[in-house]
Amino acid sequence: MDKMKAAYEVMLGLAAEMVWDEALRRRRCEMLQQDIDAALANGDELAFLALTGELKLLEGRSISSESSRLPT
């Protein structure tokens, strides 16, 4: 019984960490999109390229992690 409780607590902790990580990733994507808009408005090509590169990396991680969770 104690082993099951410990395993449940570990799984619950992992699930909470996954939710937290996803929330942070989404917030960072929102912030990047706002910064990209500002870079476009200001004509700052270097900032635009750097920010879109980071956004692509974050979105790529999301897509690869989502596809790994799909049933086969």
N, C-alpha and C positions, 0 to 999 in steps of 0.2 A: 504494500500500500504506500509506504514512504517513497519507494522508487517511482511509483506512478505520480505521486504528488510533486516530486522533484522534477520529473520529466515535464509535467504540465507547466510548472513554473518557468522552466527553461524555454519551453515553446511559447509561452505567453510573453516572456521577455523578448524573444526574437521577433514575434509578431509586432510588438510595440515599437521595437527598433526599426522594423521595416516601414511602419506607418510614419514614424518620425522622419526617417530618411527621405521618404517620398514627399512629405510636406515641405521639407527644406529644399529639395530639388525643384519642386514646383514654384516655390517662392523665388528661388534664384533665377529660374527661367523668366518669371514675370519681371523681375528687376532688370535682367539683361534686355528684355524686349523694350522696356522703357528707355534704357540707356542707348539702345540701338536707334530708337526713334529720335532721341536727342542728338545723337551723332549725325544722323541723316539731316536733321533740321539745321545743324551747324556746319554741315559740309565737311565733317571730320572723317576722312576716308580711313585713316589708320585706326582710329577708335572703332569705327564701324567694322572693319575687318577683324580686329581682335575680339570684339564682342560677339560677332556672328560665329567666329570660330569656337568660342567657348560655349555658345548656345548649341551649336551642332554637336559638340562633345557630350553635353548634358542630355540632349535629346537622343543621341545615339545610345547612351547607356540605358536610358529609359526603354527604348525600343528593344534592345537586346535582352534586358532583364524581363520585359513583358513576354517576349517570345519564348524565353526559357521556362516560363510558367504555364505555357499552353499545353494542354494534354496532347499526347501523340497517339 
